[in-house]
Amino acid sequence: MIEANTSLGKISLAFIDEETLLLSLPPCTIGITFQIRVDKAQADRRGGILRLTGKIRRNIAYTTDGQIVRNNVEPYGEEVQLVNILLESPGGCCMVMNITPKLGFRSISPMQTPSCRQPPSAGTSGSRCACCGRAI
């Protein structure tokens, strides 16, 4: 896990399984920009789908439980896409990125992942928060 304390609050990045990254964001309006080497890219209402075809195949889906204000995907050089997302997150939010060679994606939504913002619930003894590792 990687944690960064910023002027906006704590940002955490962690793998929650071998194909899935969880980015936990503070309660604020926040922008996320990344470059990715893919040949097909499409933004949608919950995030987007990015695909690399050919000999080496990768499929990437990103989703968020934050309110998407802007979600742009545009070419950025040869076979590179620039993804730019602006999120409003009054209570904090997460972004999940599933990276797989498979054609289908794991159906993990940010709302299904335990988070630092959720209080411990009954019957979760032994479970750990996906973004900070604390017992919940």
C-alpha positions as CSV (number, residue, x, y, z in Angstrom):
1,M,0.0,0.0,0.0
2,I,1.1,3.5,-0.8
3,E,-0.2,6.5,1.3
4,A,0.2,10.1,0.6
5,N,-0.8,12.9,2.9
6,T,-1.7,15.9,0.7
7,S,-3.2,19.3,1.3
8,L,-6.5,17.8,0.2
9,G,-6.3,14.9,2.6
10,K,-5.0,11.3,2.6
11,I,-4.8,9.4,-0.7
12,S,-4.2,5.6,-0.6
13,L,-3.3,3.2,-3.4
14,A,-3.4,-0.6,-2.8
15,F,-3.9,-3.9,-4.6
16,I,-7.0,-5.6,-3.3
17,D,-6.3,-8.7,-5.4
18,E,-3.9,-9.7,-8.1
19,E,-5.7,-7.7,-10.8
20,T,-7.4,-4.8,-9.0
21,L,-6.1,-1.5,-7.7
22,L,-8.1,0.6,-5.2
23,L,-7.4,4.3,-5.0
24,S,-9.0,5.8,-1.9
25,L,-9.6,9.6,-2.1
26,P,-10.3,12.3,0.5
27,P,-13.6,14.2,0.8
28,C,-13.0,17.0,-1.7
29,T,-13.1,17.8,-5.4
30,I,-10.1,16.1,-6.9
31,G,-8.6,15.5,-10.4
32,I,-6.9,12.3,-11.5
33,T,-4.8,12.2,-14.7
34,F,-2.9,9.3,-16.1
35,Q,-1.3,8.2,-19.4
36,I,-1.9,4.6,-20.6
37,R,-0.5,2.7,-23.6
38,V,-3.7,1.2,-25.2
39,D,-5.2,1.3,-28.6
40,K,-8.8,1.5,-27.7
41,A,-10.4,3.7,-25.0
42,Q,-13.9,4.8,-24.1
43,A,-15.1,6.8,-21.1
44,D,-18.6,6.1,-19.7
45,R,-20.9,7.3,-16.9
46,R,-19.1,5.3,-14.2
47,G,-15.5,5.5,-15.5
48,G,-14.1,3.9,-18.6
49,I,-12.8,0.9,-20.5
50,L,-9.3,0.8,-22.0
51,R,-8.0,-2.0,-24.2
52,L,-4.7,-3.1,-25.6
53,T,-5.1,-5.6,-28.4
54,G,-2.6,-7.7,-30.4
55,K,0.0,-10.2,-29.1
56,I,-0.1,-8.8,-25.6
57,R,-3.7,-8.2,-24.5
58,R,-4.7,-6.1,-21.6
59,N,-8.2,-4.9,-20.7
60,I,-8.6,-2.2,-18.0
61,A,-11.8,-0.9,-16.5
62,Y,-11.9,2.0,-14.0
63,T,-15.0,2.8,-11.9
64,T,-15.7,5.2,-9.1
65,D,-18.3,5.8,-6.5
66,G,-17.6,9.6,-6.6
67,Q,-19.6,12.0,-8.7
68,I,-17.9,12.4,-12.1
69,V,-17.7,16.0,-13.1
70,R,-15.4,15.4,-16.1
71,N,-14.2,12.2,-17.7
72,N,-12.1,12.8,-20.8
73,V,-10.0,10.2,-22.7
74,E,-8.0,11.6,-25.6
75,P,-5.0,10.4,-27.8
76,Y,-1.6,11.5,-26.4
77,G,1.0,10.4,-28.9
78,E,1.3,7.1,-30.7
79,E,-0.8,4.4,-29.0
80,V,-1.0,6.4,-25.7
81,Q,-4.2,7.8,-24.2
82,L,-4.5,10.5,-21.7
83,V,-7.3,10.0,-19.1
84,N,-8.4,13.0,-17.1
85,I,-11.1,12.7,-14.5
86,L,-12.5,15.3,-12.1
87,L,-14.5,13.9,-9.2
88,E,-16.6,15.5,-6.5
89,S,-16.4,13.5,-3.3
90,P,-18.1,15.2,-0.4
91,G,-17.8,12.1,1.9
92,G,-14.6,10.7,0.3
93,C,-14.7,8.2,-2.6
94,C,-12.8,5.4,-4.2
95,M,-11.7,4.5,-7.7
96,V,-11.2,0.8,-8.6
97,M,-9.0,-0.2,-11.6
98,N,-9.3,-3.8,-12.8
99,I,-6.3,-4.8,-15.1
100,T,-6.7,-8.2,-16.8
101,P,-5.7,-10.2,-19.9
102,K,-9.1,-11.7,-19.8
103,L,-12.0,-10.4,-22.0
104,G,-14.3,-9.9,-19.0
105,F,-13.8,-7.8,-15.9
106,R,-14.1,-8.7,-12.3
107,S,-17.3,-7.2,-11.0
108,I,-15.9,-5.2,-8.1
109,S,-17.4,-1.8,-7.7
110,P,-16.0,0.8,-5.3
111,M,-19.2,0.5,-3.2
112,Q,-18.3,-3.2,-2.5
113,T,-14.9,-2.6,-1.1
114,P,-14.4,-1.9,2.6
115,S,-13.2,1.6,3.1
116,C,-11.7,3.7,5.9
117,R,-14.8,5.8,5.9
118,Q,-17.0,2.9,6.9
119,P,-17.4,2.1,10.6
120,P,-16.7,-1.5,11.6
121,S,-19.8,-3.6,11.1
122,A,-21.1,-6.6,13.0
123,G,-19.8,-10.0,11.7
124,T,-16.7,-8.6,10.0
125,S,-14.2,-9.7,12.7
126,G,-10.9,-10.4,11.1
127,S,-11.6,-8.4,7.9
128,R,-9.2,-5.6,7.0
129,C,-9.9,-2.3,5.2
130,A,-8.8,-2.5,1.5
131,C,-7.2,0.9,1.5
132,C,-5.5,1.2,5.0
133,G,-5.3,-2.3,6.3
134,R,-7.0,-1.5,9.7
135,A,-9.2,-4.2,11.2
136,I,-12.9,-3.7,10.5
